[in-house]
Amino acid sequence: MIATRPLAEREFLVPSMVCEGCAETIAEALNAIPGVRDVTSSVAHKRVRVRYEPPSVDAARLKEALN
């Protein structure tokens, strides 16, 4: 049995996200970070929600990937 760690969730405003292609590019960059478990985008609201393992990932690393 695999132990599950509690996940943290963070939402980011991404004003430059204007299409589904942008959302896919962002999701790929964030999912490449070890410890990121889920990325959900809303192009209409220009927001990205990330669920991740807090000991493995910090918010600064997520912001860096968004740039």
C-alpha positions as CSV (number, residue, x, y, z in Angstrom):
1,M,0.0,0.0,0.0
2,I,1.3,3.5,-1.0
3,A,1.1,6.1,1.7
4,T,-0.6,9.3,0.5
5,R,0.6,12.7,1.6
6,P,-1.8,15.5,2.2
7,L,-1.9,17.8,-0.9
8,A,-1.8,21.5,-0.9
9,E,-3.8,23.6,-3.5
10,R,-2.8,26.9,-5.0
11,E,-4.6,29.0,-7.6
12,F,-2.8,31.5,-9.9
13,L,-4.1,34.3,-12.0
14,V,-2.5,34.0,-15.5
15,P,-3.5,37.1,-17.5
16,S,-1.6,36.0,-20.6
17,M,-3.6,32.7,-20.9
18,V,-5.9,33.3,-23.9
19,C,-6.5,29.9,-25.4
20,E,-6.6,26.2,-24.7
21,G,-3.1,25.9,-26.3
22,C,-1.8,28.3,-23.6
23,A,-3.6,26.2,-20.9
24,E,-1.9,23.0,-22.3
25,T,1.5,24.6,-22.4
26,I,1.1,25.7,-18.8
27,A,-0.2,22.3,-17.7
28,E,2.8,20.6,-19.3
29,A,5.3,22.9,-17.5
30,L,3.6,22.5,-14.1
31,N,3.1,18.7,-14.5
32,A,6.9,18.3,-15.2
33,I,7.6,19.4,-11.7
34,P,8.0,16.4,-9.4
35,G,5.3,16.5,-6.7
36,V,2.7,18.2,-8.8
37,R,-0.4,15.9,-8.9
38,D,-3.1,17.9,-10.7
39,V,-3.4,21.0,-12.9
40,T,-6.7,22.5,-13.8
41,S,-7.1,25.6,-16.0
42,S,-9.9,28.0,-16.7
43,V,-9.1,30.0,-19.8
44,A,-12.3,32.1,-19.4
45,H,-11.2,33.1,-15.9
46,K,-7.5,33.1,-16.6
47,R,-6.8,31.0,-13.6
48,V,-4.8,27.8,-13.0
49,R,-5.3,25.6,-10.0
50,V,-2.4,23.3,-8.9
51,R,-2.6,20.4,-6.4
52,Y,0.8,19.4,-5.2
53,E,2.9,17.8,-2.4
54,P,4.0,20.6,-0.1
55,P,7.3,19.0,1.1
56,S,8.4,18.4,-2.5
57,V,7.2,21.7,-4.2
58,D,7.0,25.2,-3.0
59,A,4.9,28.1,-4.4
60,A,8.1,29.9,-5.8
61,R,8.8,26.8,-7.9
62,L,5.3,26.9,-9.3
63,K,5.5,30.6,-10.1
64,E,8.8,30.0,-11.8
65,A,7.3,27.4,-14.1
66,L,4.4,29.7,-15.0
67,N,6.9,32.4,-16.2
